[in-house]
């Protein structure tokens, strides 16, 4: 029981303290907006975490930038657009479907389809090879085998 508690503390502690108290806005509504926006933006250092969860210095700078833009009166869309303009669509945890990001969205499905087709054709080919290798002899082949077996071998004693 204690071991589980210790493991949970180590697993969740870095995320719990990513946003430092000094960063937080005094207005709870604005802070909630900042946290919501921070969860949509990717940490460019970690790349698999939002800036809200990351404790990297760049993530902290981006969190501060988001809060500064909110304090200056920007809407959520304006804040996101500003950060995307600066860092590109990669900064979004859920990038939009565009021509440039089409491979990102369709790539996994295409790779899965190609893999499934490869396995299908491989198994189909194996089945045909197995069927051809194990088929019974026809009457002509059987007669030929019987003739060969009936002939005496010159090397037999």
Backbone torsions as a table, in degrees:
resi	resn	phi	psi	omega
1	UNK	NA	-45.7	-179.9
2	UNK	-68.0	-37.6	179.4
3	UNK	-61.4	-40.6	178.5
4	UNK	-63.7	-40.0	178.9
5	UNK	-63.9	-42.6	179.2
6	UNK	-64.7	-43.2	178.3
7	UNK	-61.9	-43.3	179.4
8	UNK	-62.7	-39.0	179.0
9	UNK	-63.4	-44.9	-179.3
10	UNK	-69.4	-33.4	-179.4
11	UNK	-74.4	-39.0	-172.9
12	UNK	-102.9	-11.1	-178.1
13	UNK	-63.3	-44.1	-179.6
14	UNK	-60.2	-38.3	-179.7
15	UNK	-72.9	-32.0	-176.5
16	UNK	-67.9	-29.6	-175.5
17	UNK	-111.3	20.4	180.0
18	UNK	-64.4	-46.2	177.2
19	UNK	-87.0	115.4	-177.4
20	UNK	-80.4	149.9	-179.8
21	UNK	-56.8	-32.0	-179.6
22	UNK	-67.6	-24.3	-179.5
23	UNK	-78.9	-26.7	-171.1
24	UNK	-66.5	142.5	177.2
25	UNK	-80.6	150.3	-179.0
26	UNK	-71.9	-32.3	178.7
27	UNK	-80.6	119.1	-176.3
28	UNK	-63.0	-35.7	-180.0
29	UNK	-67.3	-43.0	177.8
30	UNK	-67.6	-37.3	178.0
31	UNK	-65.3	-38.8	177.6
32	UNK	-63.0	-40.9	176.6
33	UNK	-62.6	-43.2	-179.6
34	UNK	-63.5	-41.2	179.1
35	UNK	-67.0	-39.0	178.4
36	UNK	-62.8	-46.0	179.1
37	UNK	-66.9	-37.4	-179.7
38	UNK	-65.2	-27.4	178.7
39	UNK	-77.2	-14.8	179.7
40	UNK	-93.8	-12.5	-175.7
41	UNK	-103.9	136.8	-178.0
42	UNK	-83.0	139.8	171.4
43	UNK	-74.1	123.8	-176.5
44	UNK	-74.9	-14.8	176.6
45	UNK	-87.6	-51.0	-177.1
46	UNK	-77.4	-39.0	177.5
47	UNK	68.5	-12.8	176.1
48	UNK	-120.9	12.4	178.4
49	UNK	-128.2	155.2	172.9
50	UNK	-78.7	163.5	178.2
51	UNK	-68.5	-20.4	177.7
52	UNK	-70.4	-32.6	-177.4
53	UNK	-92.2	-19.1	-173.0
54	UNK	-87.8	145.2	175.1
55	UNK	-108.3	18.0	175.9
56	UNK	-69.9	152.6	-178.4
57	UNK	-62.6	-39.7	178.2
58	UNK	-64.0	-38.8	177.0
59	UNK	-62.3	-40.6	177.8
60	UNK	-62.3	-44.6	178.4
61	UNK	-60.3	-41.3	178.9
62	UNK	-67.3	-38.5	176.7
63	UNK	-61.7	-41.5	179.1
64	UNK	-66.3	-38.0	177.6
65	UNK	-63.1	-43.4	178.7
66	UNK	-60.9	-46.0	-179.5
67	UNK	-65.0	-38.7	178.4
68	UNK	-63.4	-43.1	179.6
69	UNK	-66.0	-38.3	177.7
70	UNK	-64.9	-43.5	179.9
71	UNK	-64.8	-28.4	179.4
72	UNK	-81.3	-2.1	174.2
73	UNK	101.7	7.4	178.5
74	UNK	-69.1	147.5	173.4
75	UNK	-78.9	171.1	178.4
76	UNK	-58.5	-44.5	179.9
77	UNK	-64.0	-38.8	179.1
78	UNK	-65.5	-39.4	178.1
79	UNK	-63.9	-48.6	-179.5
80	UNK	-61.9	-45.1	-180.0
81	UNK	-60.8	-39.2	179.2
82	UNK	-62.8	-46.2	-178.9
83	UNK	-68.0	-39.8	178.9
84	UNK	-66.2	-38.4	178.5
85	UNK	-62.5	-35.0	-178.6
86	UNK	-78.8	-40.0	-172.1
87	UNK	-116.2	-8.5	-179.5
88	UNK	89.3	174.7	-177.5
89	UNK	-64.4	-20.5	-178.4
90	UNK	-61.1	-25.7	-178.4
91	UNK	-70.8	-16.0	178.4
92	UNK	-84.6	133.9	176.4
93	UNK	-69.0	-27.5	175.9
94	UNK	-123.1	82.9	-177.6
95	UNK	-64.2	149.0	-179.5
96	UNK	-72.4	158.4	177.2
97	UNK	-82.4	110.5	178.0
98	UNK	-132.7	175.2	177.3
99	UNK	-59.5	-42.0	-177.7
100	UNK	-71.6	-23.5	-179.7
101	UNK	-106.0	8.6	-178.6
102	UNK	-60.9	-40.5	179.7
103	UNK	-64.6	-35.4	178.5
104	UNK	-62.7	-41.0	-178.0
105	UNK	-82.0	-38.0	-175.6
106	UNK	-95.9	-16.1	-177.4
107	UNK	-54.7	-51.3	-179.4
108	UNK	-59.9	-39.7	179.2
109	UNK	-66.7	-40.4	179.1
110	UNK	-65.1	-44.3	179.0
111	UNK	-63.5	-40.9	177.3
112	UNK	-62.9	-42.9	178.8
113	UNK	-63.1	-45.0	180.0
114	UNK	-63.4	-42.3	178.3
115	UNK	-63.2	-42.8	178.6
116	UNK	-65.0	-41.8	178.7
117	UNK	-64.1	-41.5	178.6
118	UNK	-60.7	-46.5	179.5
119	UNK	-64.7	-41.3	179.2
120	UNK	-59.1	-49.9	-178.6
121	UNK	-68.6	-33.5	177.6
122	UNK	-65.3	-45.7	178.9
123	UNK	-67.5	-37.0	178.5
124	UNK	-64.7	-41.7	179.2
125	UNK	-66.3	-42.0	179.0
126	UNK	-62.9	-39.0	-179.8
127	UNK	-64.8	-42.5	178.6
128	UNK	-64.2	-41.4	180.0
129	UNK	-64.5	-41.0	179.3
130	UNK	-67.0	-41.4	179.2
131	UNK	-62.5	-40.9	-179.7
132	UNK	-70.3	-33.0	-176.1
133	UNK	-77.2	-26.6	-172.5
134	UNK	-107.6	1.9	-175.4
135	UNK	-65.5	147.3	-179.8
136	UNK	-71.7	158.7	179.4
137	UNK	-71.2	143.0	174.2
138	UNK	-82.1	177.7	-173.9
139	UNK	-63.7	-38.2	178.9
140	UNK	-65.5	-43.6	179.9
141	UNK	-66.6	-38.4	179.1
142	UNK	-64.8	-41.7	178.6
143	UNK	-64.4	-40.3	178.7
144	UNK	-62.4	-42.4	178.4
145	UNK	-63.3	-42.5	179.8
146	UNK	-63.4	-40.3	178.0
147	UNK	-63.6	-43.6	180.0
148	UNK	-64.9	-37.3	179.5
149	UNK	-72.4	-29.9	-177.0
150	UNK	-77.3	-27.9	-179.0
151	UNK	-72.2	136.7	177.5
152	UNK	-72.7	144.5	177.9
153	UNK	-86.7	134.7	-178.1
154	UNK	-65.0	-25.7	-175.1
155	UNK	-93.3	-1.8	179.6
156	UNK	-75.4	144.4	178.7
157	UNK	-76.5	NA	NA
